Amino acid sequence: MVCPYSLTIPGGVQQQVLGLSRSLRSKGVDVHVLAPCDGPPPEAGITSLGASLPTAANGSIAPIAPDLPAQLRLVRAIWDEKFDVLHLHEPLAPGVGITTVLMQAAPMVGTFHAAGQSSAYRIVNRGCRALRRRVAIGCAVSADAEALASRWLGGTYERVFNGIEFDRFALAQPEPTSTPTVLFLGRHEQRKGLRVLLEAFPFVGLDAQLWIAGDGDETDTLRREFGRLERVTWLGRIDEAEKLRRLAGADVFCAPSLGGESFGIVLLEAMAAGTPVVASSIDGYRKVARNGEDALLVPAGDAQALAVALKATLHGDTSVAQRVKSGHDRARSFSMDSLANLYIEKYERALQR
């Protein structure tokens, strides 16, 4: 399994790679992960391709490894191991993804995660289309991801989903709290909508506190602008164990993203942990959380509507308990074990081809 993004930096694709590899191993599949790592690999079964280079891409910062030493480590690992199948996540991401496709050393399954826009697909379209044809089976995690890949790369795509390791979240021990608590978890960049949450928070009341996990380009600016807000704790980047505790301990998980989310995996994690969800009503989130059934969804960028939804959820009436139960059941349907079974079938077909 090849991941173009550093596995020691939090991210949705990285989380999918690690979780899926664990589920596949539990089913008897011998999985080895090749990826950049900024520091020691986070677990066994990973070959580090070296440190990443933060690169601006479509409104975000991608920790990829486009440098020559990383490509040489990748080539050596692929030739030495003689893998039966190569599973690439974001196969045409600059760096190790493209190098793997160019090598074509084994049948390839590619999973496309990105949604929205892609400058690279547009600028070097002919080259990207040629590389896409080398991938035996293309998968897309959502309709938006499929639309982006189909438009610029051609080919057909089999719909999959992003999975969660359900039991890890459902059985997590909560972080203790003394007052109603709202949790934000994500990169501090414009599209994640943290500014909207900070604008809304003073109107929530109820002596609520706000946990802000993660970091990013906007961290310093937001801390200066909203530094006078009381009961706001900036946690910085947290590890997986603390993430589990914070998700389980919060009274509300808030995802105020403005757009560009192909799949709301973090919403599923909160729902698996039994935490009420308030989020933006964007395409990627509506695919996993049904408004009024599993979560409260409000117009993206509307601080006033966000404050009203947060306050109503923190009051904790019977409708909140019903949403928590519904969300818990829905999260279970997106289990990583079910996703692993889907991919095993695709690996077998890739081998037959």
N, C-alpha and C positions, 0 to 999 in steps of 0.2 A: 504494500500500500504506500503510495507516494503522496505526500502533502507538501505543497509549495510554501506554506506558512510556518513560522517558528512555533514549535510545540510547547515552548516555555513561556509564550505570550498568550494570554487568554484570547479566545476567538471562537466563533461558531463552527467554522470548518475544522479547526484543530480539535475541538471537543467531539465532533462527530467521528473524526479519525480515531481518536483514542478509545471512545466508547464502543465503536463498531469493532475495532480490533479485539477488545476484551470479550465481546459477545461471540465473535467468530471463534476465538480460541476456546471458549467454553463449549463450543459445538464440534471441536476436533479439527478445526482448520488451522494450519500452521501459518501464522501471520507475522510478517516482519515489516516494520514501518521505517521508511526512509524520509527524512525531513530535516530542515534546519532546526537548530536548538541554540538558544543563547544561554549557555551553561549546560550542566549535566542533563541528559535526557530525563524526562519526568517519571519514566517507569522502564521496566525491562522490555526487550523486544524492539528497541528503537536504535537505528543507526543515525547518529548526528552527522549532518552534512556541513556543519559549521554554523557560524553566527549569521543572523539575518541583517539585511540593510533596509531600514524603514523607507518605504516608497509610497508616494502619493498616488492614489488610484480611485477615481470616481467618488470623490468626497470623503475618502477614508485614508488611513495609513496602513499599508500592507507590509508585514514583516517577512519579505521574501529573500531568497538567496540567488541573485543573478550572477554572482561572481564566478570566475573560472575555477578556483579551488573547490567550490561546492559542486560544480558540474563534474569535475574529475573524480571526486569521492563518490558521486552518484553512479557514474559509469562503472567504476571499479566494483561497487557493491552489486550492481545488477549483473555484471558478467560473472562475478565470483559466485553468487548465490544461485544463478540459473533458475529463476522463479518460473512456476508454471503459468501464472496469471499476474498481470500488473493492474492494480486498481488505482487510478489517478483521480484525485479530488481537484477540481478546477484544472483540467488537463492543459489548458493553454495559458495558464498564469506564467509570467516571465520567470525564467530560471529553470528549476528542476523539472517542472511540468513539461515544458516544451522540449527539454533535453530528452526526457523519457520517451516522449512521442516520436522524436526524431530517431532514437535508437531502435524502436519497435522490436525489442528483444524477446517479447512474449505477447500472447493475445492480451489486448487491453480493454478494460472496462473503465469508462470515464463518467464521473459524477459532476454535473454542472450546478453550482450553488448560486451564482450571481444573478441578480435581477436589476432591472432599471436600464442603465446605460453602460456602454463599454467603449471607451475611446480606442483601445487597442484593437478590438474587433473591427471597428469602423476604419481605422487608419491603415491597417495591414490586412485588409479583408481577404484578399486572394490567398495570401500565405496561411492565414488562419483556417480557411476552408480546406486547403490541401492537407493541413495537419489533422483536422477533424476527421477526414476520411480514413486515417490510419487507425482510429479507435473503433474496435469491433462493435461494442455496445455502448451507446450513449444513454445516460440517465439524467433526469432533471428533478430537483427536489420540490418544485412547485410549478404552477402554470406560468408564473412570471419568469422563472428561470428558463423554462422551456421556450417561451416566446422570444427571449433574448438570444438564446443559442440558435433557435431555428432561423430567426431573422438574419443573423450575421454569418452563421457557420453552415447552415443547411443540415441535411441529415434528419433522421428520426430519433425520438427520445422516448424512453420508457419512464413513466412517472414513478418516483419513489417518494419517500418522506424523510425528514430528519427525525431520528429516534432519540429517546431518552432512556437512561438506565433507571427505570421507574423505582425500583426498590431502594436505590441509593438516596433518592429524594424523599420517598414516603416514610423511610425509617430514620431520617436524620434527626439528631438531637438539637432542639432549638437553642439559639442564643438567648439568654435571659433578657427581659426588658421590664422597665418599671412604668412606662407610659406608652400610649398608642404609637406605633412605629410604622413608618413608610420606608420602603427600601427601593433605591435605584441601583441598578447594576448594568454597567456598560461603558463603552469608550466615551470620553468627554469630547464629542465632536458635534457639529451643528445638527446632523441628521438624527442623532439620538434624542434630541429634544430636552436635554437636561435644563437648559435655560428656562423653558416653559414651566417645568416642574418647580424651579426655584421661584419663579414669578407667582406661581399658584400657592406655594406652601404657606405664606403668611395668612392666607384666608381660610386655611383648613381649621385652625383653632384646636380646641380639645386638648391643649397642652401636648400636642403630638410632637414626636421627634422624627428627624429624617436622617437615614443612613445613606451615604453616597459612596458607592464602591466603584473602583476603576480610576482611570486617569486618561489623559489625552491632550491634544493641542489647546483645548479651551479651559483646562483646569485652572491655570493661574489667573486668567481673565475673569472666570466666573467666581473664583474665590475672592478676588478684589471687589467685584461688583456686588456680591451678595454676602460679604464677610460679616455684616452686622446682623444677619438673620440668627435668631436664637434657636437652640435645640437642633442644630445641623452638625452632623459628624461626618467629616471627610475621611473615609477609611483608606483611601489609596487602593493600590492593586492588592487583591486578596487571593489566597490560594483556594483550591477546590474544597478543602475541609471547612474553611471559614465560610465559603459561599453556601455550602449546604446548611450550616448553622444559621446564617443570616436569613436565608430563604424560609427556613422552618420557623424562625423566631419572629419575623416581621408580621405585623397585623395587616398590611397591604403591600403588594408588590406593584410598583408603578413603572410602566414602559411608555414614555411619552414621545416615541419616535415620530419624526416628521415624514418619513418615507424611506424607500430604498431597502426595505426588509423583505427578503424573498420568503422567509418562513419564520414564524414566531416561536423558536425553540425555547427561549427563556420563559415565555408564558407557560408552556407545557411544564417546565421544571417547577415553576411556582405552584401550578395547579397540582402537580404530583406531591408537593410538600404540604398541601392543604392550606395554602395561603391565598386569600382573595386577590384578584387581579383587577387593576384599573389600567387601561392602555388606550393608545390612539386607535381610531377606527381607520386603519390602513389595510391595504390588500393582504400583506403578509401576515398580519395579526388576525384578520377575519377568517383566514383559512383554518386556524387552530382554535380560536376562542369565539364562541357565539355570543353576541351582545345580549345581555339580560339572562342568559342561561349559564354560561361559564365565567363571564367577566362583565365588567362595565366598560364599554368602548365609547370614547368621546372624540369629537372632531380634532384632528391633528393641529397643534399650534394654538389651541384655544385654552388659555390659562384659567379663565373663569370656569369653563365647563369642567376642566380637570379638577379644580378645587372643590366644586360641588360634588363630583363623583367620589373623590377621596374622603370628604367629610361624611357623605352618606354611608360609605363602606365602613369607615371607622366606627360609626354608630352601632354597627353589628346587629341589624334586625334579622328577622327570619329569612328574608330574601337573600342575605349574604350567605347564610348557612346553606341554603339551597344551591347557590352558585358554586360554593366550595365543593359540595358533594358531586355536582354535575361535572365540574372541572376535573376533579380527581378521577372520575370514571373515564372522561375523555382523554386525559393524559395517559392512562393505562393502555389505550388503543394505539398509542404511538411508541410502544416499547421497542427498545433496541434489539431485543431478541427476535421480534417479528421482522425487523429490518434486516437483520443478519440472514434470516432464512431466504428473504427475497434476493439478497446478493449472492448467496451460495448457488441458487438456481442460475443466476446470470453468469457466474464464473464457469459453471459446467457447460453452459451454451457457448461461451467464448472459447473454451477448450475444444469443443466439437467443431467449431468453425475453423 
